[in-house]
Structure formats: structure tokens, C-alpha cells
Amino acid sequence: MGRNSPSDWPSWQTPDVDHRPYWWIELPWPINSAIYRRLSAMVVTGLRDAFRITDPGALTYTAWNKNEDERDLDLPVLGLARQV
């Protein structure tokens, strides 16, 4: 099947030694728009069904710079509140 075929689309992988404690996904490169759309749908479904997040306003973020002694990293462009 071709690269745009649903059977070729990636799916969530369970946490493993390299990705603990997170579920993860490996995407082919270059990524086409069909895969981006599928990934977006997977993320929305996961947030809604697994985490019970029904409103984007409920999302917060935590970010840090690994290369600068774990210094906090501000990402105002996300439009999300920073987790405290």
C-alpha cells in the first residue's frame, strides 16, 4: 500500500525504556499532510478520551531547557497557562 494508506499510518506506542513514562509515536520523514491530519486527530482523541480534557482552556504546560541546567522555558505563543 502507498504512504497515504491508512494501514501505513503510525499509531501510539506504549511507554518503553527510551520513552518512559510517555506514550509515543514515530513518524516517517518527510511527513505528508494526511499523516499530520491523522496525528492531530489522534492527539485530540487521546486528550478527550484518555485524559477527559473537554476544553482546550484546561490545558497547561511545563517546559524546560535541558541544555541550560533545566531552566524553565516560557512558551507564550502556545496560548496556554504554565503549570505551577
C-alpha positions in Angstrom: 0.0 0.0 0.0 1.1 3.6 -0.6 2.3 6.1 2.0 -1.1 7.7 2.3 -2.8 4.5 3.0 -4.5 4.2 6.5 -2.7 0.9 7.0 0.6 2.7 6.8 -0.3 5.4 9.3 1.7 5.3 12.5 -0.1 4.6 15.8 0.7 5.2 19.5 3.4 3.0 21.1 3.4 2.1 24.7 6.0 3.6 27.0 9.3 1.8 26.8 12.9 2.2 28.2 13.6 5.1 25.8 10.3 6.9 26.2 9.2 6.4 29.8 6.6 7.3 31.1 5.1 8.6 27.8 3.2 7.0 25.0 4.9 7.9 21.8 4.8 7.8 18.0 7.4 7.7 15.4 6.6 9.4 12.1 8.2 8.9 8.7 10.1 11.8 7.1 9.1 13.7 5.2 5.6 13.8 6.6 2.7 14.4 4.3 -0.5 16.3 5.2 -2.5 13.2 5.6 -0.3 12.0 8.4 -0.4 15.4 10.1 -4.2 15.3 10.0 -4.2 11.8 11.4 -1.8 12.8 14.1 -4.0 15.8 15.1 -7.0 13.5 15.3 -5.1 11.0 17.4 -3.9 13.7 19.9 -7.5 15.2 20.2 -8.9 11.7 20.8 -6.3 10.9 23.4 -6.8 14.2 25.3 -10.6 13.8 25.2 -11.0 10.1 25.8 -7.9 9.1 27.9 -7.4 12.4 29.9 -11.0 13.6 29.8 -10.0 17.1 28.6 -13.1 18.6 27.0 -11.9 22.2 26.8 -8.6 23.4 25.4 -8.7 26.0 28.2 -8.0 23.2 30.7 -4.6 22.6 29.1 -1.4 23.8 30.8 2.3 23.1 30.0 5.6 22.5 31.7 8.8 23.2 29.7 12.5 23.4 30.5 15.8 23.7 28.7 17.8 20.5 29.2 20.9 22.2 27.9 20.7 25.1 30.4 20.5 23.3 33.8 16.8 22.5 33.5 16.0 26.2 33.4 12.3 27.0 32.9 11.3 27.6 29.3 8.5 30.1 28.6 6.4 29.4 25.5 3.8 32.2 25.3 3.0 31.5 21.7 1.2 28.3 22.8 -1.5 30.4 24.4 -1.6 28.0 27.4 -1.1 28.7 31.1 2.2 27.5 32.6 1.7 24.7 35.1 2.5 25.7 38.6 
